[in-house]
Amino acid sequence: MSYSRYDFYSDDPIEETPIPIKRKFSSILAFLLLVVGGTYLVQTTLAANISLNTGAPVEFGQGVSATTACSGATNLIITPNSSFVNVSGGGAHYFSSVTVSNIPSSCNGKDFIINAYGTSSSAPLAIFNSTSTTAVVYSNAGTFELGAGTTSGASITSGSGTFTLTFTTPVATSGSVFKVTLQSGPHSQTVYGVTWTSRSSAANNAWNSVTFGNGIFVAVANSGNSDRVMTSPDGITWTARTPPAAKSWNGVTYGNGTFVAIASDGTGNGVMTSPDGITWTSRTSPADNGWFGITYGNGLFVAVSWNGTGNRVMTSPDGITWTARASAADLEWIGITYGNGLFVAVAGSGTGNRVMTSTDGINWTLRNSAADNGWHGVTFGNGIFVAVANSGNSDRVMTSPDGVTWTARTPPAANSWVNVTYANGTFVAVSRDGTGNRVMTSTDGINWTLRNSAADNSWNSVTFGNGTFVAVSFSGSGDRVMTSN
């Protein structure tokens, strides 16, 4: 049984003006015919792999081929899947995931748009999150990410030239899906960090730092009992974990398959490491300093301290063996990041010199800060370094294209801004004070917009992972986490 390719034609939603049919087909990646019924419900795959090319239509069950948009003459391999889900009174097979592979670099920077249709309507079916009809996957320089409007109810596994999009809350039964469309188009950015939701923390500890790695969020605290670590797969549900010592854990990062946390107290054991965020091991620090900021870059963990004499930096290739390094000056170094081949640290003390930089984490050079503020957090994104301060006047943000020359910027409120991160085209900073406005966002690090925090807690750290910004707090009653996606 076969069909004409025009039997399955629908308008390309990316185009806004009428164009010839031949050109319309050149912008449509594929229509996959997914007629499923009867005995097909027991299958785990709706259709076999489909090689898309510019040839003639293929037979029923295999799809209809058309000239691809971003992939040109390169064949895409597409595998849609179904899975059985138990529901009240029985169960059903749902359109649950789709894998696209053999994606060329010409698709970098593009969005893949996925829809499903029934047999009688031109309106797309809801396929996840109860009512969401469109799933978007973004090719970020060949790394595939959840796109605009697809940050919840779905997850993605990215590989080299391939991705699998899985609907964690599938809606369309496989029997209702007649065809699936896959199209490419310009990347559409979601404005992130706007709406925040309170989440229950694992304990009312003074959560000081949070990071994401290996599919899990990890937060550490500088107060509490034997529960000064907590982990979460999604930023919403948190589980208390036991560190090897109840120390003042101030910073945590992830790199090279290892979580590393640092503390400001203890004797010779101011570091701990974990492969999974759950089981932790004490490590020997080279000095009993007030270690606070830590980052990973260029194969090296680098931590900075607010005290010590000539040894306010330490480095490690693996998080286990550490070596003391001399900072550019004995200032109160609090924040550190890595970007564009450079380590950049910021301080809360000093006169015109509250920045230092290093290409190797070992040799450091003082730089002029834009103001003598209490610089507390620093990050790199979109080709620019951004630092935030918890003191100062109307200049509590500074930016630099190279980590060397800094320019003061004006945040929308003179809050105690203590931490900043960058992801999905957005800088997000959090504050310890303010009334309903303890978050601010920016797409360029220069122009900032206040956002309502989920609660007026002392938000101390923010990170991004799996499509979600997560912040943790010093204060609050059971709500010391907030998320935004």
C-alpha angles and dihedrals in degrees: 000000000000140000137209113252089236091061087075100039121129131167117278102246091209093064118076102187131054114267133173117288092242092057093045090057090051090063096048115087100200150322113221115201108219106176104164127176145128112009092003088079091076092058122097094211124056094206140356122261109297121211108207118209141141097272132106124302115282129226130283114291094027103072139240119283126220137167108283123234111217097013096058111190093348113113116235119212112216128187119182115193140197130204134194116247123191113230135172110296095013134322145273142209114250134196092251111165147356130208122205119188142168089052112168127220089253086079093060111124093021133114122233110215118203126193136165128212138195127222102265110033135064089210114098120246123248103255105174143004092034096279108021110121100175128058119195128199120189123210101215101190089317096317109110118224137174107272136216113317093008102087097110132040090030140068133196137212113203127202139159104303093342143081138181116211112201124191106220088190104034117189110175115080113225091241091060095053113094099164140359124211125209117191138167127223145151116305113266116203125215116216102239132199095036104113120039131194127201116240131191114256119217090244139356092257127140096265106202107173141016133189140171130227142138091018096304139095116227125192129184131200137206093213138040136073124278090326103077093131127061131180136198135182093209109016090252108076114046132193125199116239131193119239119205090253136020094240134147096272106194108167139028133180140165130230142141092013094305137104112217125192129186133202139204097221141043134072117279094329105084093134134066131180137199135182093209109018090251108074114047135191128199116240131194116256117207093229136021094237131143095268110194117150126050136173141166127227142142091013094306138104111217125188131184133204138208094221142030135090116269092331108079093130129062130182137197134178093209108017090251107077114046134191126199116237132190115249119221088255136355094259129140097274109194112155132042137174141168127228142142091011094307138105111216125190129185131203141208094219139045138080113270091325107083095133130071130181137198136180093203106025089244107074115048134194127199117236132193113259119217090241139356093256129140095270106197111159135033135177141168128230143137090019095303139095115228126192129185131200137211092211139034136078124279091324103077093133127062131180137198134184092208108018089251107076115046132194126199116239131192118238118207091249134024092237128149095269107191109162139027136182138178131222140139093014094306136106112210123191128184132204139207094220142030134094112272091326107084095132130066130181137198136177094206106025090244107073114048136191126202117236131194112255117220089244137357093257127140096266108199110169140021133190140166133231141147093007094309137103111217126193129186131202145212092220143033138090110268091324103085093132130066130181138199129188 
